[in-house]
Amino acid sequence: MANVFYEEAGTLKVGSVLTDNTTSLQIESIHGKRSKIKAKAILLRFENPPAHEFMQQVQAIAAAIDVNFLWECCEENIEFSGQKLAADYFGHAPTPIEVAAIFTLLKENPIYFHKKGTDYRAAPPEILQAALAGREKKRLAEEKQTGYVQQLLASELPDTFKPILNDLLYKPDKNTIEWKALEAASIAAKMSMLKLLEQCGAIPSSHDYHFNQFLYEHFPQGIDFAVVPSDSYQVDLEAYPLADVTTFSIDDAATTEIDDAFSVTPLANGSFRIGIHIATPALIVTPDSPLDEFAAQRLSTIYLPGHKITMLPEHVIQHFTLSEACQRPVLSLYLEVTDDFTVTQTFSRLETIEITANLRLDRLEQQFNETTLHKNQADYPFAHELKTLWNFSNAMEKLRGKDQDNNLEKVDYNFTITDQDRIVISERRRGAPVDKIVSELMIFANAEWGKQLADAGFAGIYRSQGNGKVKMSLSPAPHQGLGVAQYTWSSSPMRRYIDLVNQRQLIALASGNDPIYTKEDDAILIAMRNFEIAYTAYAEFQRGMERYWCLRWLLQENINTTGATVIKESLVKLNHLPLITRVPSLPDLPLGERVTIGITQIDLLDRTLNASFLGKCED
């Protein structure tokens, strides 16, 4: 039976001819597989040796041939067949095995021999040298990659990984040797690449891993501010009249960016004047100034447990924050209010105030609360002013149609990180009297200033809500959730860029100047769009870090079981924590059902935990 040496699907093979139909042949390989092969794919025919021995002898001869010498045997720029090259190399009429050996070398060394149809041509010297250099480079890279894999599997981080560690963690280039090695080691170790890097000591802090990822994505140049000359943010207080009012702020103990303060001044016949005083960084953070570039890039102060990234440099904040016993420039909104809490007149004024006191929530709420209000106690600072603002706030809330105490069941969570890196998570019921005062006065100011901008034809950035959706636009529209005809953000200009932009307009309006922006100005539209994108990203980051610290707290307190409330299908909210998790084993229970769950396998890098249903609370 005749045997053939042929090429099929890019591979050289040997087999026996079953039938020969001239243009094609039926071939049986040495493994018994039968195939139809075109005649042009047949490289040579032979009788002996038997097909099953042929390839062994071919490989032995091919292994003994120096491919460099074989290349040198070829004439430059001359095409040749495998048969001719075999005859030239061996110096005699070659045997089928010798011809097959030459074909094998031609096939296996494409950088030496370039195929031209059924013939070949020796690679030009310069092309060959470049190809050999590339092959050597690839070999060295593979060798290096293998070494990296071995180091990673031995829980050792290669030195070359260290300078590019953030890239590997957060935005890897999958064409690099380091990434390929990490991927291969991960597969071999049967663990995620993140866990493998942690095992190698590349992630010493799970907190820093999450924090640095945020910085990598949003602050690639870091969070430090460039130095700004102090004379660029000085304000001449004598340019603004000093208001004859007694002012106080209300904030938690950690607040350093104090944007707002309040005053209550008695008038004739039982009426009074309420002052809402807002810090004015817009006086020096002017469009396109160096400080504006900082603010426009950051767009908002970013808060997370134990840390914050401010929108403005700290020394600028300290120049404008409404600190106790300091004189500061402010934009004031004054409300003339009758004894039945009807607002008869409002007006805005750019002026200076001296802040009498910074009231802090932790102490203030012990003195000013539902109980002391009910008992009519007034033995604490600003008791009369606070009670007046409390009654006014109730009236404004009712006027907005929101006097149903919807916030009484809602809880805010405060995160405190101690020096020992321990986490304390405390609950605070929303809707306390002090909350209502601050929220109602801010709602009134933002709605009123939005109205003033709209009435004057000044461009402003508004927040509206309809059908449950909140959006930002340059056109005033109702905010159904708050029950107001229009609403701006203008009360936190040190912390939000939108407020800063709106404050520039309000200062121009109060000063009788032309607006800084028009409705056709691209700058205000760009600011609004950039803010929306950044604010969404920051909020997601803040939620992620709160989840991280909740998991840290569970580990810290060694919590294995806890109560929870069903909020949606298999989702529950843990008691006393702002933490929602999925419980796959949760049975079909009504919303609001209180259950007990077990907690295992908390992963701080993935911010996950395993939760299992243990039973209803009453069980």
C-alpha positions, 0 to 999 in steps of 0.5 A: 500500500502506498504511503504519503507525507502531506499537510493538513490544517497546517500540520505535517502528517503521514498516512496510507492511501486507500483510494487515489482519485487523481485530484484527491485521495482518501487517506488513513492516518497512522491513528486510523482516522480517514480523511479526504486530502487534495492532491496538491497537499501531498508533499511526497509518496513512499513505500518504505519504511512503514508509515508508523515508523516514518515520522520517527525517523524524520524527526531524528534526521531533522533534529540533527540538522543545523537550521542556520547552516541549512539557511546558509545553503539557500541562495538569496532571493531564489525560490526553491522546493523542499525536494531541491533543498534536500538534494542540495543539502545532502549532496545526493538524490534524497530519500523520502525520509530526508525530503520529509526532514527538510520539509519539517524544518522548513515548516517549523522555522518560518522566520528562516524560510518564507513560504511562496505558494508551494515553494520557499525562499530564504529570509533576507539576512536583515529580516532574519536577524530582526526575527531572531532578536524578536524570538529571543526577546519573547523567550526571555519574556516567557522566562521572566514570566515563568519566574514571576509565576513561581515567585507569586506562588511562593507568596512573594511579590516580584520587585518589578510589580511594586512600581506598577502595583496600582495599575495592576490593581485598578487598571491593568494592561493585560498585554504586560508580562506582569499581568500575564504572570499574575493571571497564570499564577492565579489560575494555578493557585485557584484563587482570585488575582486580588487575593493572590496579591494580598497573600503576597503582601501587596495589599497591607491595608484593605481600607487603603486598597479601596481609598487608593482606588478612588484616588487612582480613578478621580485624583490621579495627581493626588489630593494636595493643593498647589500653593496659592499666594495668601493675598489672592484670598484676602477680603477687605471686611471694611468693604461690607457693613458689619451687621448688628445681629447676634449669630450662631451656627448649628453643626456636628462636632466634626464640621470645619466648613461652617457655611451657615449661621442664623440670627433672630432679631425682635421687631415691633408688635411681636414680629421679628427678623430671621437672618440666614447668613451664608459664608461667601467664598465666591468673593475670591473664588472667581471664575478661572482663578487658580482657586476656581480651578481647584473647585471646578476639578473637585466639584464637592467635598467628599466625606467618608468615615474618618476622612474627608477630601475638601473642595477648597484648600484648608487655609481658604476654608479657614478664611471663610468658615463661620468660626466663633468670635470671628468676623466673616463676610456673608450673604444674608437672607433676611425674613420679616416675620409676624407673630403668627409666623407669616413672612411679609418680606425678604431681602438679601444683603452682602455684609459682615457678621461676627459669629457669637457661637458655634453650637455643636449638636452633641451638646445642643441636643441635650438642652434643646429637644422635644422634652425641654420644648414641652417643659418650656425650659429656657436655661441654655444659650440661645433658648429663646432664638431656638424656640422661635426658629422651631415654631417658625420651622413648624409653620414653614413645614406645614406651609409646604404640606410636609407636616406629617413627621415623615422623618421621625422613623428615619435614622442617620448613622455616624461613623467615628474612627478612633486612634486605635483604628476602631470603628464606632457606629452610632444611630441618631433619629432624624427629625429632631427639633434641631434638624427641623430648624436647620433643614427648614431654614435651608429649604426656605433660603434655597427656594427663595434665592431660586425665586430671586434669580428667576424673577431677575432673569439671572441664570441659576442651577436648579434642582427639581423633582417630579414623579420621584425623579430628581434632576438639575437644570437651568430652568426653575421647576417645582420640587415635589418632594420638598413642596416648593415652586423652585429650589437651588443649591446655594447654602453650601458654597465651600462644599459644593461647586453648584452652590458656589456658582449660584452664589456668584449670581446671587452676590451679583444680584445683591450688589446690583451688578450684571450676572456672572453667567447668562443662560447661554453661557457654556460655563454654567452648563458644563459646571452643572453636567460635571457636578452631576457626574462627580456627585454620583461617583462620590456618593457611590464611593461614600456608600462603599466606604460605609459598607466597608466600615460596617463589615469592619465593625462586624469583625471587630465586635465578633458578630456572628448572628444579628437581627435584620429587617426584610426590605425586598425579597431576599434583601435585609437591612441589619439592625443598628447598621446602614448595611443591606445584604442578600440572604439566599436562604431567606424564605418568602416573608413579608416586607418589614418582617424581623428576622435573625441571620447568621454571618460568616466569611466577611471579605473586606476586599470584596466588601461581601459577607455570607448571610444565612436565615436562622429564623424569625425573631419571635422564634 
